[in-house]
Amino acid sequence: MGRSMSRPMSRPIDLRSDTLTRPTAAMREAMAGAEVGDDVYGDDPSVNALEERSAELLGKKAALFVPSGTMANQIALLLHCGRGDEVLVGEGAHCMFYESGAGPAWAGVSFGVVGTGGLFDAEQLRAALKPENIHFPQSRLVAVENTHNRAGGRVFPQSDVEAIAALARERGLALHLDGARIWNAAVATGRSPAQLAAPFDSVSACFSKGLGAPVGSVLAGGREGIAKARRLRKMLGGGMRQAGILAAAALYALDHHRERLREDHDNARLLAERLSEVAGVGCEPDRVETNIVNFTLEPGARMDAEELVARVRAKGVLINATGVRALRAVTHLDVDGDDIERGARVLGEVLGE
Ligand SMILES: Cc1ncc(COP(=O)(O)O)c(C=O)c1O
């Protein structure tokens, strides 16, 4: 349930990201009551329960609780690749574009981009694979992002995932799923997270986005891989102690906040519809599959994206610019349908001024 009814008028409608949610009272209660121990010693019962539950939900043998989606992805790169190897990703992949250059810096990998727009198919992957030739880096890993953040929360079609996986196996490549928002993909497709993750050797998933937990992600995979990942997490400084307080929030979110993602998707669609009615805005509601709305300002618009962001912020609506004319709004459990109507009205008024 959205909680904006209780939002003070001074609190903005924050559509910058689904990471901005604050723990609900019930989630805080679950955190306060969590049993804890030292997780680096393997002694935290709440973390152990979360790891078991995550492995089961994602259909893998084991899972590791980590502080962030970035750390989960970076551990996956370190797990699957050696220095100099190439990771094949869709355009704008989070692990390439939004992780501060960590892949090249820590894992020593380069990225090869497959297709355009984030999603790709097996034929595009075939074309992108490097031939066996000492001039080229060795393609080692294919990383798929589902849902795809920069592509506007698009769902990766499972038929493409399966064909990509078959080709990757044939060529001896490993497969990682950046499933930061796999929970959204599951709700949007009616497939279980385990079905979505089945073709992959490893999968990362976040609790701190649409699920509304304050901190935490998981990396799931085979037993041996996750045992190595545990050491890599320690090397990266991600070993946490009484992390059960955080695991309790994630467990609460898995139990109570997955089905409600449907509301976020409906709200995103509503926002896209309202935006598509505003003169000077390019927005395609049919492309909004989950909780992210990408939109553009048409060339004749009176302002660029940064100016629009500043002007709507002054009226209590927060969104992000993703390019000179490109913007993004994200729905989550702290905004409801009334907030969306109000946010869209403010955007329309500012653009019409
Ligand atoms: C697709 C995707 N992967 C990974 C991450 C990284 O998560 P974190 O911010 O927890 O490092 C994000 C964050 O937005 C994301 O959208």
The ligand as an SDF file (V2000), in Angstrom:
LIG
                    3D

 16 16  0  0  0  0  0  0  0  0999 V2000
   19.9350   -3.1320  -12.9840 C   0  0  0  0  0  0  0  0  0  0  0  0
   20.7200   -2.7260  -11.7850 C   0  0  0  0  0  0  0  0  0  0  0  0
   21.7340   -3.4890  -11.3830 N   0  0  0  0  0  0  0  0  0  0  0  0
   22.4620   -3.1750  -10.3020 C   0  0  0  0  0  0  0  0  0  0  0  0
   22.1880   -2.0550   -9.5640 C   0  0  0  0  0  0  0  0  0  0  0  0
   23.0870   -1.6940   -8.3980 C   0  0  0  0  0  0  0  0  0  0  0  0
   22.4780   -1.7140   -7.1890 O   0  0  0  0  0  0  0  0  0  0  0  0
   23.0760   -0.8640   -5.9340 P   0  0  0  0  0  0  0  0  0  0  0  0
   22.5950    0.5320   -6.1290 O   0  0  0  0  0  0  0  0  0  0  0  0
   22.4710   -1.5670   -4.7620 O   0  0  0  0  0  0  0  0  0  0  0  0
   24.5460   -0.9850   -5.9830 O   0  0  0  0  0  0  0  0  0  0  0  0
   21.1330   -1.2190   -9.9480 C   0  0  0  0  0  0  0  0  0  0  0  0
   20.8360   -0.0010   -9.1750 C   0  0  0  0  0  0  0  0  0  0  0  0
   19.9940    0.7850   -9.5340 O   0  0  0  0  0  0  0  0  0  0  0  0
   20.3800   -1.5650  -11.0930 C   0  0  0  0  0  0  0  0  0  0  0  0
   19.3900   -0.7870  -11.5340 O   0  0  0  0  0  0  0  0  0  0  0  0
  1  2  1  0
  2  3  1  0
  2 15  2  0
  3  4  2  0
  4  5  1  0
  5  6  1  0
  5 12  2  0
  6  7  1  0
  7  8  1  0
  8  9  2  0
  8 10  1  0
  8 11  1  0
 12 13  1  0
 12 15  1  0
 13 14  2  0
 15 16  1  0
M  END
$$$$
